[in-house]
Amino acid sequence: MRYVIVIAAIAFFLIWDGLYNHGHYLDVTVREMSRIVRLVTG
């Protein structure tokens, strides 16, 4: 049940971000994640 709540919260956030911020937060998150992956992998 916890996983369902987490997935629903993430889905709601992604929909909200896409509708009201044109994916700004998702874009920033993806950029930061790729930067961290590059730091870790060298």
C-alpha positions in Angstrom: 0.0 0.0 0.0 2.9 2.3 0.7 4.3 1.9 -2.8 0.9 2.8 -4.3 0.8 6.1 -2.3 4.4 6.9 -3.3 3.8 6.1 -7.0 0.5 8.2 -6.9 2.4 11.1 -5.3 5.2 11.0 -7.9 2.6 10.8 -10.7 0.7 13.7 -9.3 3.9 15.8 -9.0 4.9 15.0 -12.6 1.4 15.9 -13.9 1.4 19.2 -11.8 4.9 20.0 -13.0 4.0 19.4 -16.6 0.8 21.5 -16.5 1.9 24.4 -14.4 5.7 24.6 -14.8 6.1 23.2 -18.3 8.3 20.4 -16.8 10.8 22.8 -15.1 11.4 20.7 -12.0 11.6 17.5 -14.0 14.2 19.1 -16.3 16.3 20.3 -13.3 16.0 16.9 -11.6 17.2 15.0 -14.8 20.0 17.5 -15.3 21.2 17.0 -11.6 20.9 13.2 -11.8 23.0 13.1 -15.0 25.6 15.3 -13.4 25.8 13.1 -10.3 26.1 10.0 -12.5 28.9 11.6 -14.4 30.7 12.5 -11.1 30.3 8.9 -9.8 31.3 7.1 -13.0 34.1 9.6 -13.8 
